[in-house]
Amino acid sequence: MNKISDLTHVHVKLKKQWFKDMFFICLGILSYAFGFTAFVLPEEVVMGGASGISALLYYAFKFPPGISIWVLNITMLLIAMKALSRQFTIRTIIGVSILGVFVGVLQPIFQAFPVITAGEDKFMHVLIGGTLCGAGLGLVYSHNGSTGGTDIIIALLNKFFRMSFGRAMQLVDTCIICSSYFLFHSAETIVYGIAFTITTSYVCDYVVNGSRQTMQFIIISKEYEKIADIINNKIHRGVTVIPGKGWYSKHEVDILIVLARKYESHDVLNTIKIIDPEAMVSQTLCHGVFGEGFDKMK
């Protein structure tokens, strides 16, 4: 009965955490949408991802970017459904829907009441837009959100062509940015697109601190059984228990080892904090983890 009560308590805490995550995901998407509609679209800059394709459609045909972002992402999700996890699909649908609404609302507002004067200081506007978009994406990724875009295409390239995520992302974004030459016939537009992409990536990595990499947790706690149950059943990550001994106390202890994606580390740490705030936890960034649930050795 006590175990059921503990699980219920943790479930309530995780539910509250979910609402907190949704708040920051919405805030992050709002930041991205603001940077995209207020600074990028007026300067006719093309970036990577679905946003870049929607920008091209807007510049060429004046097609509403909010609608095109949603349609492009949902179409790619349907095509790649079998290659993506259920959790990723749900998170992407939520993120893309919120992004589509924000962009759809803000774009006509900033078109009627522009924040900047287009062409006045294009490079500075690109940097500001990239910073806002990168910070927004960082917030989204840090709280288990997704805005789809190139992640969907990259998942397919990685599965069917065994292409690394980094190379796949560079290939997709470069193709989208370079395609702007056929519309504007200007190499300068490509340079601005690359500058925007680099700025966005740097700021996003700074905010999220490498969320796409794998983390290793070593956990020492008297409540190790409860922690292992929640990580295994709620976060769906494997847990290894190894016996240990404290050299100073000479007491026997059980040690948990958990490997998780960087974007899942928030849930792992939150679970430990809820169950045992006094637990000793070591968190290490892994450059590569191979095996079931992670990457395949190539």
Salt bridges, closest charged atoms under 4 A:
ASP6 OD2 - LYS226 NZ 2.78
ASP21 OD1 - HIS143 ND1 2.87
ASP21 OD1 - HIS266 NE2 3.51
GLU43 OE2 - HIS125 ND1 2.54
ASP151 OD2 - ARG212 NH2 2.65
GLU223 OE1 - LYS226 NZ 3.38
ASP229 OD2 - LYS3 NZ 3.38
GLU264 OE1 - ARG237 NE 2.79
ASP295 OD1 - ARG261 NH2 3.32
